[in-house]
Amino acid sequence: MNTNLYLIDFYNTYNEDSRLALKHGSVEFLTTMRYIARYIKPGDRVLEIGTGTGRYSHALARQGYTVDAVELVEHNITVFRQNTQSNENITITQGNALDLSAFPDQKYDITLLLGPLYHLYHTEDKKQALREAIRVTKQGGIIFAAYVISDGCLMDEGFHRGNISVSEYIEKGLLDARTFAANSNPENVFELVRKEDIDDLMSAFPVTRLHYAATDGCALFMREAIAKMDHDTFELFLKYHFATCEREDLLGITSHAIDIFRK
């Protein structure tokens, strides 16, 4: 994989920890951690591929799990190490999701691929990242793969906030004028997909899907309303979100989704 300089530049200045710590951003984090908790067991070993600054890796290490992490961006690795506490059994290695040759076959009980598929623009690269994640996972182990979903982003950043020009994206070929399917490239940093794209991608692998969930649902779209919620209202909103995030009629109305499957 050629180094994506747009990606490096983006993460040299972007604070992923802060995004997930915001009340609306915490919905994605709490949802993902809730699913991890359903499958992780005492003594399990975790690999996080594309760990960023390590929000998930550190959270799991602080729960007592042994965690190995891989990250491409040096800036993120620096922040990861700054955030590491003395009681964490955790490692960090610089590398990319397409080549995990430093890690043996079938070593990990839980494998997290929560970032790399945001930034891979070609089907074969996506398959290679998934292939590597599956390879290093034990038979019967669980893989968590996260995606950025086009419709939630289009509604929020385009039609709602006007941070992107929908008509300009159509003119540039970044959105299909009829279906509004996205066509991303490295300059856009994020690869935007729909569930049918993920289903097609995963059809190549002999794995069993356990869950497909909208990890933040409408949280980004309604971030201002969420920011104003008191504790009890926010807890009720989370309860609603957890109860509905796998409903098929709501799966496209999200900015992020997670595909959870067993090897």
Phi, psi and omega in degrees: 000128173290140180297129179273101184293331176297320179294315180300313180299319182298310185281348173291340182238348185267137181254095182293325177303316181294322180300315183284344179274336176300151185303315180289327178289332181293341179299314178298313181298311183294323178295313180297315180296326178297318178289321177301317182299334180290336188242336183286144183234156177306134180088353179294147176254136187244138168242127172249120182261123185074055188288346186063229178271001169095024183303313180286316181301314180294319180301318181287321178297323180287346172272358176104003180275151174276125187232130168250140183231147177235135180213141182277318192272123183300320179302316179296322179296320178300313179295320178305312182293324177296329182274352183286130178263157187295337183269004181273132173266087193214147174231158175226132180232138175280131180180181178232162189292342184275347182218096178254035184298342176287351184243133184285165176297145168050049180260332193249142177278324180231127177237127182252123176239070193262002181222320188303324182288351171291338193232020176247126193252354182240141183304317182293325176294318178298316179297321179295319178297317178294319179300316179293318178298319179292319182301316185279354181268139178297153172301127184090353179285171187243134177245136178245117181240125184253150181223156169263128188259130191293318188291319177298318179292320180295316180295318184284301186282334181267283186289328184275307188260341181069021178287338172233151178267112182298316181296323179291322178296323177294315180300323181278356181082012179276345173226136175290131185293337182263312186262343184065019172293145185271151175227092187272165173213170185304328179297334180276352178071311186255137175269120184256128185227174173240167183300324180297329176293319180293317178301317180295318179299315186284346180296345181278351189244138179277068181235168180246118178288130177261320181208148165228120189226146171279105192285334175237356176050232181270010189299319180289321180299323184249035185300324180294320178293320179295321180299331182272351182292138171283175187303312184294321179293318178296320177297323177292320176299317178299318179299317176297314182299314180298327182285339188241355190290350174253005178294127186300327183284354180244358190295331180278347184266072182199157175267335179224148177223157178232135177251121185242124184216157182256136177285000000 
